[in-house]
């Protein structure tokens, strides 16, 4: 039952935001009493925290599965972008903004864990790209990985990138191209242009 509550709550929070969804909404969606939810979670904040880490860990698992496929680093980044957007339903910024505003402590914990994991993955990606001659040899890997993280998380700021002007899928596509064009070699650019053309045809 606890897993069902977690899965249902995660889906509702992603679609409607952390603030707008109540324990009553979750109980109604599941066809159970609110009392049943409180048997597993003492309060909504506890559920929000567990859902947040549940979603983040799912993303980590999916990303790690993609990395294990050992594709070239450029294609790997495109596959990760696609997976994250699909898994988080377009990564609706409203849920992220509400988590940051109404649950700042949880948001900070999530943000730090996301940074630690993502920086590690990006550093490995950059190093592999350099070794394969796809990325420039003179890159400052630690610096680039941090800048990439700042950019990815910054895309969620609706005060800068409103969803109506910048649809999430297109925005992430543009940012990934922006990131890669700045670091690829001529060899890497050939692969990048192929992937850009493929994505434009989808």
PyMOL commands that set and color helices and strands:
alter all, ss='L'
color gray80, all
select helices_A, chain A and resi 2-16+23-30+34-38+44-67+73-87+93-102+104-131+141-154+168-181+186-201
alter helices_A, ss='H'
color red, helices_A
deselect
rebuild
show_as cartoon
